[in-house]
Structure formats: C-alpha cells, structure tokens
Amino acid sequence: MVKKVAVLPFRNISPRKEAGKIITNLFTQELFKSGAFNVVETGNTRDFFVRQRIRKTGEIDLDTIQMMGVQLGLDAVFLGIVEEYYQQEGGKNGISPQVALSVRMINTKTGKIMWKCFHKKNGDDYIFILDWGRISTCTVLAEKVIHEMILTIKDKG
C-alpha cells in the first residue's frame, strides 16, 4: 500500500518556459488536497537532489529512485511531462488554453509503474451549454486536468 510519496520536477517539452515548475507545484498541491497520500515537501526532494548532485530529473534512474525511497522513506514517486501548456488565440471562441500532461507513479522498491495517466484538454472541453463552463486560463485548466488525473489514482486504489 502506497502511503508516502514525492512529486519530482515535471519535465517540460511545451513552448511555455516555466510550465514544468507551474505544473509540478499544482500537481503537488492537488495531490496533497486529495488526502490520498502523505506528500513529502518539495524542499526535502530538492535537498536529496543537491546531495546526490542531480541537476535534472532526466538524470534519474532506477537506482536513484530506490535510494530516494530509502533516504526519504518513500513508497512511490511521481514523474511527469508537460507536453502542452499554452493559450491558443483566434478562432470563433477567442482564447482557449491547451494542457496535456503525462504522469507516472513509480514504486521506489521495485521500480515498477504502479499508475500512469495521459490527459489532454482545452478550455472549450468544459462547456456544457452555450459558453457556460468555458475555461479561459492555463492555470485553471491545469488544475482541472490534474484533479481529474488524481481522481483516477483514488478510484484505482
């Protein structure tokens, strides 16, 4: 049973420069709010990276994940990629944000993927009648996407 987890910095391949940091923070907050896990503070994870001289999460291998699990008492870590995070301008509806995330939960003892999810939405996906429900900012859309992703973890376990 997974109780204690850490969220590692999300890798950003979107055009938005700070999207990785934004999504990492939002994912950590939503995971904490869900009450599904005991989430390790970001500072503890950062300290581990400094001690191990890891500059980017792309440098993390299974041995490092296992070492992190032992040193921080973790059952699992979350790794993610921000694939899209931008405002799309134009069209008949004006501005529509786009967010696409890919996230995995890795067991720190075995290195096996315990859960994975890809979620892609735009602000118009939440319209339920006329223009009601439209989301117009990336941050609000990202919060909804992350919330929906975390619900799939809770439903599974």
VOFI-250442 format. One record per residue (C-alpha): residue number from 1; x, y, z. Coordinates in nm, 3 decimals. Each point is the difference from the previous one (the first is absolute). Example, Ala and Ser with C-alpha at 12.3 -4.5 7.8 and 13.67 -1.06 7.14 Angstrom:
<gutors>
   pos        px        py        pz
     1     1.230    -0.450     0.780
     2     0.137     0.344    -0.066
</gutors>
This chain:
<gutors>
   pos        px        py        pz
     1     0.000     0.000     0.000
     2     0.135     0.338    -0.102
     3    -0.005     0.259     0.278
     4     0.299     0.235    -0.036
     5     0.081     0.153    -0.338
     6     0.207     0.275    -0.161
     7    -0.070     0.200    -0.313
     8     0.315     0.043    -0.208
     9     0.039     0.307    -0.222
    10    -0.201    -0.043    -0.319
    11     0.193     0.006    -0.325
    12    -0.120     0.276    -0.230
    13    -0.017    -0.050    -0.376
    14    -0.268     0.265    -0.055
    15     0.077     0.341    -0.149
    16    -0.073     0.174     0.336
    17     0.332     0.046     0.182
    18    -0.116    -0.040     0.364
    19    -0.271    -0.263    -0.064
    20     0.195    -0.280     0.172
    21     0.027     0.194     0.326
    22    -0.362     0.117    -0.017
    23    -0.135    -0.352    -0.056
    24     0.228    -0.156     0.262
    25    -0.134     0.244     0.259
    26    -0.364    -0.046    -0.107
    27     0.032    -0.380    -0.004
    28     0.158    -0.001     0.348
    29    -0.275     0.226     0.137
    30    -0.283    -0.206    -0.152
    31     0.156    -0.325     0.119
    32     0.030     0.142     0.351
    33    -0.362     0.128    -0.008
    34    -0.124    -0.342    -0.113
    35     0.107    -0.154     0.331
    36     0.089    -0.321    -0.186
    37     0.368     0.010     0.100
    38     0.247     0.151     0.242
    39     0.187     0.231    -0.240
    40     0.363     0.082     0.079
    41     0.082     0.370    -0.005
    42     0.169     0.128    -0.314
    43     0.296     0.125     0.206
    44     0.081    -0.354     0.116
    45     0.004    -0.121    -0.359
    46     0.215     0.296    -0.106
    47     0.246    -0.070     0.284
    48     0.031    -0.361    -0.118
    49     0.080     0.120    -0.355
    50     0.264     0.240     0.133
    51     0.165    -0.272     0.213
    52     0.007    -0.237    -0.300
    53     0.112     0.277    -0.239
    54    -0.298    -0.057    -0.231
    55    -0.070     0.304    -0.214
    56    -0.292    -0.124    -0.211
    57    -0.268    -0.262     0.058
    58     0.096    -0.149    -0.336
    59     0.313    -0.126     0.177
    60    -0.201    -0.213     0.244
    61     0.033    -0.375    -0.044
    62    -0.147    -0.294     0.194
    63     0.291    -0.013     0.247
    64    -0.052     0.367     0.084
    65    -0.374    -0.049     0.044
    66     0.066    -0.294     0.233
    67     0.260     0.199     0.197
    68    -0.247     0.289     0.028
    69    -0.263    -0.243     0.127
    70     0.230    -0.124     0.275
    71     0.138     0.340     0.105
    72    -0.336     0.180     0.000
    73    -0.213    -0.298     0.105
    74    -0.203     0.008    -0.323
    75    -0.227    -0.268    -0.140
    76    -0.028     0.165    -0.342
    77     0.098     0.302    -0.208
    78    -0.193     0.186    -0.268
    79     0.180     0.086    -0.324
    80    -0.165     0.214    -0.264
    81     0.033     0.175    -0.332
    82    -0.173     0.324    -0.098
    83    -0.069    -0.056    -0.368
    84    -0.223     0.302    -0.064
    85    -0.066     0.313     0.205
    86    -0.104     0.304    -0.200
    87    -0.273     0.244    -0.093
    88    -0.128    -0.044    -0.353
    89    -0.121     0.330    -0.142
    90    -0.243     0.056    -0.282
    91    -0.288    -0.202    -0.134
    92    -0.365     0.071     0.067
    93     0.035    -0.052     0.374
    94     0.293     0.236     0.064
    95     0.259    -0.135     0.241
    96     0.003    -0.367     0.093
    97     0.270    -0.149     0.223
    98     0.147    -0.342    -0.076
    99     0.154    -0.236     0.258
   100     0.141    -0.350    -0.053
   101     0.172    -0.195     0.277
   102     0.150    -0.346     0.029
   103     0.061    -0.129     0.355
   104     0.127    -0.327     0.150
   105     0.016    -0.127     0.357
   106     0.308    -0.219     0.054
   107     0.043    -0.244     0.289
   108     0.327     0.093     0.174
   109     0.076    -0.360     0.102
   110    -0.068    -0.184    -0.326
   111     0.023     0.279    -0.257
   112    -0.326    -0.116    -0.155
   113    -0.259     0.240    -0.135
   114    -0.296    -0.014     0.240
   115    -0.217     0.253    -0.182
   116     0.025     0.210    -0.313
   117    -0.226     0.254    -0.161
   118    -0.003     0.228    -0.303
   119    -0.251     0.282    -0.002
   120    -0.049     0.266    -0.266
   121    -0.265     0.270     0.012
   122    -0.075     0.346    -0.131
   123    -0.212     0.270     0.158
   124    -0.299    -0.074    -0.225
   125    -0.023    -0.361     0.121
   126    -0.188     0.111     0.311
   127    -0.278     0.194    -0.176
   128    -0.333    -0.152     0.099
   129    -0.247     0.248    -0.155
   130     0.068     0.295    -0.229
   131     0.327     0.141     0.142
   132    -0.061    -0.100     0.362
   133     0.286    -0.197     0.149
   134     0.267     0.126    -0.239
   135     0.343     0.026     0.163
   136     0.209     0.292    -0.118
   137     0.336    -0.039     0.182
   138     0.268    -0.269    -0.007
   139     0.028    -0.007     0.379
   140    -0.369    -0.069     0.062
   141    -0.004    -0.259    -0.279
   142     0.313    -0.167     0.141
   143    -0.160    -0.020     0.346
   144    -0.305    -0.177    -0.150
   145     0.214    -0.238    -0.206
   146     0.216    -0.089     0.301
   147    -0.305    -0.046     0.224
   148    -0.152    -0.241    -0.253
   149     0.328    -0.192    -0.025
   150     0.029    -0.036     0.378
   151    -0.357    -0.127     0.019
   152     0.106    -0.294    -0.220
   153     0.266    -0.093     0.259
   154    -0.252     0.010     0.282
   155    -0.252    -0.203    -0.205
   156     0.266    -0.263    -0.073
   157     0.121    -0.041     0.355
</gutors>
